Amino acid sequence: MKTKMQKRIMGWGMCMAMMLCACGCGSGESEDLMKGISARPAESLAERADREVYNTGGGNAGAAVTGELDQDRMEQGAVAVTDFGVRLLQNTMTEDENVLISPLSVILALGMTANGAGGETLSQMEEVFGISKGELNIFLRDFRGALPRGDKYKLSLANALWLTADERFNAEKDFLQTNADYYEAGVYRASFDAVALKEINDWVERNTDGMVKNILDRIDEGAVMYLVNALAFDAEWQETYEDFQVREEAFTREDKSVTKAELMYSGESLYMEGEKASGFLKYYADGKYAFAALLPHEGVSIQEYVDSLTGEELRKMLTRPREVNVQAAIPRFQSEYSIDLKEALQEMGMREAFDENSADFMALGYSDEGNVYISRVVHKTFIAIDTKGTRAGAATVVEMEDGCVAIEPEEPKIVYLNRPFVYMLIDCETKLPVFLGTVVDVREIP
């Protein structure tokens, strides 16, 4: 096995041999492997996309990677991520806890991972994503490159990979290169000890502006790679609330018990309505991002509503709001949430990737000690909504082990979020839900 490994390393050339050598085996800072890998020019990616992703027909792949936004492809990607987010929420939903996930963060981390998958493992992942690996790579690269930023709003994304310095594991060059090309993922090699644990946690905290801390509680003995995404959102409301718009009111929980909440009242103009819920959109500064909320109709539980929701219905509501006067109220709240998404993703159909024996991640790398598979998908989020705006952070770690439509004016609608509701933070260009969650109880901001 040793001879085979040496031959493969020699085949990569001196640069990759230097990258994959076992260095930093003792405690210390991680080695930055991006010194040996740089993202390829957009022109070469366009050629590759045309050749590899769309060689059976289906669109101008090259335009997506050269900076020309293909609206059909952006729509396809946004539809897939929205549907993925709804299904993920359905598989993590509980009636006694505020749930908050970032479909974007999760699919960024899993998208990087999928670049190392093959066979049935990849097929299951693509089925869960609702989009092929190649199309997802291009969409996420496009989306990330087009993110708006201003003095009063931002959405920042960061991706990174940590590889074990143990000689038993070697990553594939093409896998690292693809994630550099499409995700701008930093690559680090380190001894998987307490120092590396602190480095990963510090990287996540730094890239979520301090909102997500200590995402990993340990580095498992069998771990060979961590694929990490960090996301930070910070935006002021387009129209901030004045003191007279904030009143202490009752918030009724699912079990009919009541707690006090500070409700922020405003008049909005974009109304959403589905079969079992109604809601509204409220813009952040410059209208680049928006808060969206859906309140189940009286008599419909939050669990029943989430279970009945589809990505198609949600997409329709987000892209076709009605211009109607809305009397709205949002509770001032703060929420933190963390979960291992392994069980939820398995329920969604991504089973083989977690199977120690049958997972196929040969394109990711190989280990002398056993087959490489996903052992955990750790997801952690934070959100705080107040009179000035919203701060939210999310991070996802994949742990690999070896073994508007205008209408005539109507009567005002009333949507007071004074009982359990679904909410989102959306990118207004694609109408993609960056965050998607439920509030079943109000957590006051300290």
C-alpha positions in Angstrom: 0.0 0.0 0.0 2.9 2.3 0.8 4.5 1.8 -2.6 1.1 2.6 -4.4 0.7 5.7 -2.3 4.3 6.9 -3.2 3.6 6.4 -6.9 0.4 8.4 -6.8 2.2 11.3 -5.0 5.0 11.3 -7.5 2.4 11.5 -10.2 1.2 14.7 -8.9 4.5 16.4 -9.3 6.8 18.1 -6.9 4.4 20.8 -5.9 1.7 18.4 -4.7 4.3 16.2 -3.1 5.4 19.1 -1.0 1.8 19.9 -0.1 0.9 16.4 0.9 4.0 15.6 2.9 3.5 14.9 6.6 4.6 18.2 8.1 3.6 19.9 11.4 3.0 16.5 13.1 3.5 18.1 16.4 1.3 20.7 18.0 1.5 24.1 16.2 -0.1 26.2 13.5 -1.7 24.5 10.5 0.2 24.5 7.3 -1.5 26.6 4.6 -1.8 24.3 1.6 -3.1 27.1 -0.7 0.5 28.0 -1.3 0.4 25.1 -3.7 -3.1 25.6 -5.1 -4.6 28.7 -6.7 -8.0 29.1 -8.3 -7.9 28.7 -12.0 -8.9 31.6 -14.2 -12.6 31.9 -15.0 -11.9 31.3 -18.7 -10.5 27.9 -18.1 -13.4 27.0 -15.8 -15.8 28.0 -18.5 -14.2 25.6 -20.9 -14.2 22.8 -18.3 -17.9 23.5 -17.4 -18.9 23.3 -21.1 -17.0 20.1 -21.5 -17.8 18.3 -18.3 -21.1 19.6 -17.0 -23.2 20.4 -20.0 -21.7 18.1 -22.7 -25.1 16.5 -22.9 -26.9 19.8 -23.5 -28.8 22.2 -21.3 -27.4 25.7 -21.2 -24.5 28.1 -21.4 -22.2 26.7 -18.7 -19.3 29.0 -19.6 -21.3 32.2 -19.0 -21.8 31.2 -15.4 -18.2 31.0 -14.5 -16.9 34.0 -16.5 -19.1 36.5 -14.7 -22.1 36.5 -17.0 -25.0 35.7 -14.9 -27.3 33.2 -16.5 -30.7 33.9 -15.1 -32.1 30.5 -15.9 -29.3 28.9 -14.0 -29.6 31.2 -11.1 -33.3 30.4 -10.9 -32.6 26.7 -11.1 -30.1 26.9 -8.3 -32.4 29.1 -6.1 -35.3 26.7 -6.6 -33.1 23.7 -5.6 -31.7 25.4 -2.5 -35.1 26.6 -1.4 -36.6 23.1 -1.7 -33.6 21.7 0.0 -34.1 24.2 2.9 -37.8 23.3 3.3 -37.0 19.6 3.4 -34.2 20.1 5.9 -36.4 22.2 8.1 -39.1 19.5 8.0 -36.5 17.0 9.2 -35.2 19.1 12.0 -38.5 20.7 13.2 -39.6 20.4 16.8 -42.6 22.1 18.4 -40.9 22.9 21.7 -37.7 24.6 20.4 -36.9 27.5 18.2 -35.2 26.0 15.0 -32.9 28.0 12.8 -31.0 26.6 9.9 -29.0 28.1 7.0 -29.7 26.1 3.9 -27.0 28.1 2.2 -24.4 27.3 4.7 -25.3 23.6 4.8 -25.3 23.2 1.0 -22.0 25.0 0.7 -20.3 22.6 3.1 -22.0 19.6 1.5 -21.3 20.9 -2.0 -17.6 20.9 -1.3 -17.9 17.4 0.1 -19.8 16.2 -3.0 -16.8 17.1 -5.1 -15.1 14.1 -3.6 -18.0 11.7 -4.0 -18.7 9.1 -6.7 -21.1 6.3 -7.6 -24.3 5.9 -5.6 -22.9 8.1 -2.8 -22.9 11.1 -5.3 -26.2 10.1 -6.8 -27.9 10.2 -3.4 -26.3 13.5 -2.5 -27.4 15.1 -5.8 -30.9 13.7 -5.3 -31.0 15.4 -1.9 -29.6 18.6 -3.3 -32.1 18.6 -6.2 -29.3 19.7 -8.5 -26.2 18.0 -10.0 -22.8 18.5 -8.4 -21.5 20.5 -11.4 -24.5 22.7 -11.6 -24.4 23.4 -7.9 -20.7 24.3 -8.1 -21.4 26.9 -10.8 -24.5 28.3 -9.0 -22.8 28.7 -5.7 -19.8 30.4 -7.3 -22.1 32.7 -9.2 -24.2 33.5 -6.1 -21.2 34.1 -3.9 -19.6 36.4 -6.5 -22.8 38.5 -6.9 -23.5 39.2 -3.2 -24.3 42.8 -2.6 -22.5 44.7 0.1 -23.1 48.2 1.6 -22.4 50.3 4.6 -25.6 49.1 6.3 -25.8 45.5 5.2 -23.6 42.5 4.3 -23.6 38.8 3.8 -20.2 37.3 4.0 -19.2 33.7 3.2 -16.0 31.8 3.9 -15.0 28.1 3.2 -12.1 26.1 4.4 -10.8 22.5 4.6 -8.6 21.0 7.3 -6.7 17.8 6.5 -5.0 15.6 9.0 -1.2 15.6 9.0 -1.2 11.9 9.7 0.5 10.1 6.8 -2.3 7.6 6.6 -4.5 10.1 4.7 -3.9 11.9 1.4 -6.3 14.2 -0.4 -6.7 14.1 -4.2 -5.3 17.1 -6.1 -8.4 17.5 -8.3 -10.7 17.6 -5.3 -8.7 20.4 -3.6 -8.4 22.3 -7.0 -12.2 22.1 -7.6 -13.0 23.5 -4.2 -10.4 26.3 -4.7 -12.0 27.1 -8.1 -15.6 27.2 -7.1 -15.6 27.8 -3.3 -12.3 29.7 -2.8 -11.8 27.2 0.0 -8.6 27.6 2.1 -6.8 24.3 2.7 -4.8 23.6 5.8 -2.9 20.6 7.1 -2.5 20.0 10.8 -2.1 17.5 13.5 -5.7 16.8 14.7 -5.1 17.8 18.3 -6.3 20.5 20.7 -4.5 23.1 18.8 -6.3 22.3 15.6 -9.6 22.2 17.4 -9.0 25.7 18.6 -7.9 26.8 15.2 -11.1 25.6 13.5 -13.3 27.0 16.2 -11.4 30.4 16.1 -11.7 30.5 12.3 -15.5 29.9 12.5 -15.9 32.5 15.2 -13.9 35.1 13.3 -15.8 34.5 10.0 -19.2 34.7 11.7 -18.2 38.0 13.4 -18.2 36.3 16.8 -21.8 35.0 16.5 -20.9 31.2 16.3 -18.5 30.0 18.9 -17.1 26.5 19.7 -18.9 24.7 16.9 -16.7 21.6 17.5 -16.5 20.1 20.9 -13.9 17.6 19.9 -11.8 16.2 17.1 -12.7 12.5 16.7 -9.8 10.1 16.7 -10.7 8.7 13.2 -11.2 12.2 11.6 -9.2 12.8 8.5 -10.8 16.0 7.1 -13.1 18.8 8.1 -15.0 20.8 5.5 -16.2 24.1 7.0 -18.5 26.9 5.9 -19.0 30.1 7.9 -21.6 32.8 7.1 -22.3 36.2 8.7 -25.3 38.5 8.0 -25.6 42.0 9.4 -28.2 44.5 8.2 -30.1 47.5 9.3 -33.8 47.8 8.6 -34.7 50.0 5.6 -36.9 51.8 8.1 -35.8 51.3 11.7 -38.4 51.3 14.5 -39.1 54.3 16.8 -39.8 53.8 20.5 -43.5 54.4 20.0 -43.6 51.4 17.6 -42.5 49.0 20.3 -45.0 47.7 22.8 -45.0 44.8 25.3 -47.7 42.3 24.3 -48.5 38.7 24.8 -47.0 35.9 22.8 -49.0 32.7 22.8 -47.1 29.5 22.6 -48.2 26.3 20.9 -49.6 24.9 24.2 -51.7 28.1 24.7 -49.5 29.3 27.5 -48.6 33.0 27.3 -45.4 34.9 27.7 -44.5 38.6 27.4 -42.8 39.9 24.2 -41.7 43.2 22.8 -43.6 43.5 19.5 -42.3 45.9 16.9 -45.2 47.3 14.8 -44.9 48.7 11.3 -46.8 49.1 8.1 -45.5 47.0 5.2 -46.5 46.6 1.6 -45.6 43.1 0.4 -48.0 40.4 1.4 -47.7 36.7 1.0 -50.5 34.1 1.3 -50.6 30.4 1.0 -53.1 27.7 1.7 -52.4 27.5 5.4 -50.5 30.7 6.2 -50.1 34.4 5.5 -47.1 36.7 5.9 -45.1 39.6 4.7 -41.7 40.8 3.5 -39.8 43.6 5.2 -36.7 45.1 3.6 -33.3 45.8 5.0 -31.3 48.8 3.9 -31.3 49.4 0.1 -33.7 46.5 -0.4 -30.9 44.0 -1.1 -32.0 41.6 1.6 -35.4 41.1 3.4 -37.0 39.5 6.4 -39.9 37.2 5.4 -42.4 35.7 7.9 -45.3 33.3 7.5 -47.9 32.9 10.2 -50.0 29.8 10.1 -53.7 30.3 10.0 -55.6 30.0 13.3 -56.1 26.3 14.1 -53.0 25.2 12.1 -50.1 24.2 14.3 -46.6 25.2 13.5 -45.7 21.5 13.0 -48.6 20.9 10.7 -47.7 23.9 8.6 -44.1 23.1 8.2 -44.9 19.5 7.3 -47.3 20.7 4.6 -45.0 23.3 3.1 -43.2 22.6 -0.2 -40.3 24.3 -1.8 -42.5 25.1 -4.8 -45.1 26.8 -2.7 -42.5 28.8 -0.7 -40.7 29.8 -3.9 -44.0 31.1 -5.4 -44.8 33.2 -2.3 -41.3 34.7 -2.1 -41.2 35.6 -5.8 -44.8 36.7 -6.2 -45.7 38.8 -3.2 -48.8 41.0 -3.5 -48.6 44.8 -3.0 -51.1 45.3 -0.2 -51.0 47.4 3.0 -49.9 45.1 5.8 -50.1 45.9 9.5 -47.2 43.9 10.8 -45.6 43.1 14.1 -42.3 41.3 14.7 -41.2 40.2 18.1 -37.8 41.3 19.3 -35.9 38.1 19.9 -32.7 36.2 20.0 -32.1 32.6 19.2 -29.2 30.1 19.1 -29.5 26.6 17.6 -27.1 23.7 17.1 -27.7 20.2 15.6 -25.9 17.3 14.1 -27.7 17.0 10.7 -26.6 13.4 10.1 -30.0 11.9 11.0 -32.0 14.6 9.0 -29.8 14.1 5.9 -30.2 10.3 6.1 -34.0 10.7 6.3 -33.8 12.9 3.2 -32.1 10.1 1.3 -28.4 10.8 1.8 -27.6 7.4 3.4 -24.6 6.0 1.7 -22.4 9.0 2.5 -22.6 8.1 6.2 -22.0 4.4 5.7 -18.5 3.4 6.8 -18.5 0.4 4.4 -20.2 1.7 1.2 -19.5 5.4 1.1 -17.6 6.4 -2.1 -15.3 9.4 -1.5 -12.4 8.1 -3.5 -12.3 11.4 -5.4 -11.8 13.2 -2.1 -8.8 11.2 -0.9 -7.8 7.9 0.5 -6.6 6.4 3.8 -4.4 3.5 4.5 -6.6 2.7 7.5 -10.0 2.3 6.0 -12.8 3.8 3.9 -13.5 7.5 4.1 -17.1 8.5 5.0 -19.0 11.4 6.7 -19.3 10.9 10.4 -21.0 14.2 11.4 -22.5 17.3 9.9 -22.4 19.9 12.7 -24.6 23.0 12.1 -24.8 26.0 14.4 -26.7 29.2 14.1 -27.4 32.5 15.8 -29.9 35.4 15.2 -30.8 38.6 17.0 -33.6 40.8 15.7 -34.3 44.2 17.3 -35.4 47.7 16.4 -32.3 48.5 14.4 -31.9 45.4 12.3 -30.7 41.8 12.3 -27.5 40.0 13.0 -27.2 36.3 12.1 -24.4 33.8 11.8 -24.2 30.2 10.7 -21.5 27.6 10.3 -21.5 24.0 9.1 -18.8 21.4 9.6 -18.6 18.2 7.6 -16.4 15.7 9.5 -14.9 13.0 7.4 -13.6 9.9 9.1 -11.8 7.0 7.4 -12.9 3.3 8.4 -43.6 41.1 -6.8 -46.9 41.2 -8.6 -48.7 44.6 -8.4 -52.6 44.7 -7.9 -55.3 47.1 -7.1 -55.2 48.4 -3.5 -57.1 46.2 -1.0 -58.1 46.4 2.6 -55.0 46.2 4.9 -53.9 42.8 6.0 -53.0 42.1 9.6 -50.1 39.8 10.4 -49.0 40.0 14.0 -46.3 37.5 14.8 -47.6 37.0 18.4 -47.7 33.2 18.1 -45.5 30.5 16.5 -44.3 31.4 13.0 -41.9 30.6 10.3 -39.4 33.2 9.2 -36.5 33.7 6.7 -33.7 36.1 5.8 -33.7 36.2 2.0 -31.4 37.5 -0.8 -33.7 39.7 -2.8 -32.0 39.1 -6.2 -32.5 35.4 -6.2 -35.3 35.2 -3.4 -33.1 32.5 -1.9 -33.6 31.9 1.9 -30.2 32.3 3.5 -31.7 31.5 6.9 -34.9 29.6 7.5 -36.4 29.0 10.9 -39.3 28.8 13.3 -40.1 30.7 16.5 -42.2 28.8 19.0 -41.1 30.8 22.0 -39.6 34.3 22.5 -36.1 34.7 23.8 -35.4 38.2 24.9 -32.2 39.9 23.9 -30.0 40.4 27.0 
